[in-house]
Amino acid sequence: MDDAQADYDELVGSLLARHGRAERSQMMGMPCVKRGGKLALGFVRDEGALVFKLEDEEEREAALALEGAHLFDPSGKGHPFREWVVVPPAHAAEWERLGDAALGG
């Protein structure tokens, strides 16, 4: 297991302990966390990064300002998801805070 996957697994354990309705799942070919049946964050294996659904515009813009962060385009065809931000492992220190935001505080 690579470091990013290990960091993801550790983060998810921490998030699940704080967010009672959150659960591990799999969606779009990636390990993810859902809350109330809806995708909140996931692990983008090919980038070793995490993707977060950030509905709050300020939170989303701050995440996008991180070097290397970008909108999530799972199809790779230039149709990114507007509220979804991929945050690279260089910013792993931000993942927990962003995970809390994606799971509703």
Phi, psi and omega in degrees: 000134181278170184299319181296319178296318178296318178297318178299311182300318179295316179300314182299318177303316179295315180296317181297327179294332182262336185244094187304327182270001180276149180211149175291146178202190177220133179205143180053035178075015181229149172294141184209177174236131176246152173229123182061032179082359181250139180297131181243323179200160180203170181255119180268096188304315186293343177251350185062028187243168173249148176242136184234138171272111183243098182287329179288122185299318179297315180298317180295315180295321178295320178294319180293338179284346178291136182302126178090348178287150180201164176292146182282124178233081186298334180279339183070019184247022177078027178235070184292154175279124188300323185261005186252125182240127174271125181244118185291163182298341176300340181245032181303333178297340180269346188301318183296314179299316179292324176298317177299317179297318181293332181267008175092035174092000000 
